[in-house]
Amino acid sequence: MKHDKVVVTIGVIILLIAGVGIYLYKPAPREVFLPSGKALVVMEGVLKDVPTAIEVADTNPFYPLIVTPLAVHYDEKGNRYLVPLYVKNLSNPSKAIVRAERMIGKSPDLVITENRDLRDISLDLIKEYWKKSDLAIIIKDDRQGYEIGIVATPIASYLTAPVIVTDQIDSEVLGVLSKIDVKYLIICGNLTTNVFNSYRIESPDDALNITIDLVEEKFGDINYITMTNPLDAWPPKILDRVFYSSPVMEIKSSVSTQIVRMVIGLLTGSNTANFSFKIPDDYKYALIKVEVVNLDSDGVDEFGNKVNVQGGIIDPSQPETYQKFELISFGVSTASNPAVRDSAGRVIKDRFYQEVLLYNRGGAKYNLVVSGEWLDRKSGRVQINVEVDKLENPYYAMMKKLSSLAPYLTAYHKGIIFARSDFAFYADDNALTVKGEKCPGYYSVRKNPDLAYAHNMHVFNKIHKPLNDLLAKLADIPSDDIRNLTKYYKNNPIYIAILGDAEMMPRIVYDNWLCPLSKEASSYTYAYGLGTPSDFIYGDIDPIYGDYSNLANDTCSYYPYQENIVGRLAGWD
């Protein structure tokens, strides 16, 4: 019994010591992962298969990001492997896309259709194509994730790492990553996990700096910058909408081969038709969608029949050009838009379609005027449909989701992506004249010259200056040392690709004696577009700040000189 008590006492003491040890024990801290160029460049991924070509629906901006590291990727020696990537409207592809596929000659064997779940697609691609990878990039399925993710996605291409878009990092995601031996994660957006060594990128600029470090470490100097705006993939909410439709209107043909009928029509007004509509009073940002349908379209292909359109504000206090053309300029017609056709190429609907954004025109009335040219008939029938949407803000891209192509384009050129939402410029309460006045009306400076000052100063302050700061960082020259920065890029020019429309990625608009930035411009000038829009400024290191006159010179040279090579990729299927 005595020995038993001793044994029990010793056992209790051992348990107490063990308990204290467990309480005081702290596991070794997980290795801190900082994605420097030196840390990333030694990482690699290995693919077990590669598709011949990839096709994704254009309905979701994340689709191109997910497949980018499959479409363009590099091995540890920096050798590039490329697969065609087609982003298209799967139900009604444009002729340009179809022609490109035919010319390239590689039919897609990986197709991502509409409405596929992003998380499922991401995991399925890893299972199908990846053998192993040291790194994975995870992007949160929301706007913040996208804004960071498009800048970070080229990292995946440079390291052959998979991209996962998801709402959460759950056990299934972790399980798939474990099977390909992932050790490190780069997370874009508000997601967390403690299972892998991970680094969460907080902003697009953070992603840019990481990419710069990696590209310089892996490839040497950076010679390619893609500038884009992620906002083009996130349209504003529609708060309300109204619809207007005209009756079917019959108008006399206005073709020169029917000269007598045309003259009579001009004298009597029977060769034109009018249709008016009103923007509701509380629509600060109104998106106007105008559709003019040629109901007698039999001779469109054979005779070139068409319906001409123009439209302006009904307000005698406005300039005459605004009354005629603020909404739609003359010179456009149903021939300006591709007709809707069936699979055999036959015209289903011959129509003119245009979207216009108007600021602070609530309560205004607009009038549309149409005329027709039917070579094979005396008259034709036309119908006009108008939709007016109330938007929560004016940031509506006319060329939608172009930013989603930036990672593929950039990775191909071993470049970096410079993307910011505040690049965009639209007419709003903050866009003021030199006198501090608002600029109601058309969303673009080319038909609303009151915007000229605000628009061009935005280009100088919000785009050109940050771009110069980036160029200075790459050249290791202080950004305020304009003379040496200019000299450096004159001798070492780089490529700058702009991906976006003229509001998401604004051009500077120079004044022009032929098309002046003035409300007093002639009807022809106004319809053509005011000023001279140009991307020249993005290749010019040293423009004179704030000078957008037609004789604007440079700081370091008498005549303007473009140090870097600039091009804009703009297209919308």
VENWO-V709772 format. One line per field, one symbol per residue. phi: phi as a letter, one per 30 degrees, with the letter a starting at -180 (. if undefined). psi: psi as a letter, one per 40 degrees, with the letter a starting at -180 (. if undefined). Layout:
BEGIN
phi = ???
psi = ???
END
This chain:
BEGIN
phi = .ddddddddddddddddddddddddbdeddedccddeddddddabbccabddabbbdddbddedddcedddbabddcidcbbbdbccadddbddddddddddddibddcbbcddidddddeeddddddcccaadbbcccddaddddedddddeeedddchcdcccadaccdddddddddcidcbbcccjdbbacdcdbbcdcaedddddddeddddddcjdcbbbccabdddcbdddcdaabbbbdddccbddbcddcdddddddddcidcbbbbcabdeeccdccccccbccddccecdddcidacdbaabdcadddeedddcbedbddjcadddcdddbddciddcbcbcbbcbcbchcejdcbbccbbbbcdcadabcbbcbbcccccdaddcddcdiddddedddddechcbccbbddddbbdadcdcdedicdbdkddcddbbdededddddddddcbddddddddddddhbeddddddddddddcbdbcbccblddcdbdcdcddaddbddbddddedddddkdibdaceddccdbddeicbddcdccdcbdcebcdccbbccbabd
psi = dddddddddddddddddddddddehhihiihhhhgidddddeiiihieihidihhiiedhedddddededdhiiaeeehihhhhhhhihddgiiddddddddddehhhehhhiieihddddddddddddhdihdiihhhhgaddddddddddddddddefiihhhidigadddddddddefhdihhhhagiiiedihihhhdidddddddddddddddebihehhhhiheeeegiiihdiiiiihiihhhiiifidefdddddddddeeeeiiihiiihidegdhhhhhhhhhhegededddefiihiiiiiigheeiidddddeddhiieiadeeihihiadeeihdhhihhihhhhhffheiiihhhiiihhdeidiiiiihhhhhhhidieghhdhheddeedddddddefaihhhidedihihaeegiidefiigiaieideegededdddddddddeddddddddddddefhhdegdddddddedegiihhhhgiaeddgiiihiihddgigieeiiddddddhiahiieddeehdfihhehfiefhaideidiihhdihhihhhih.
END
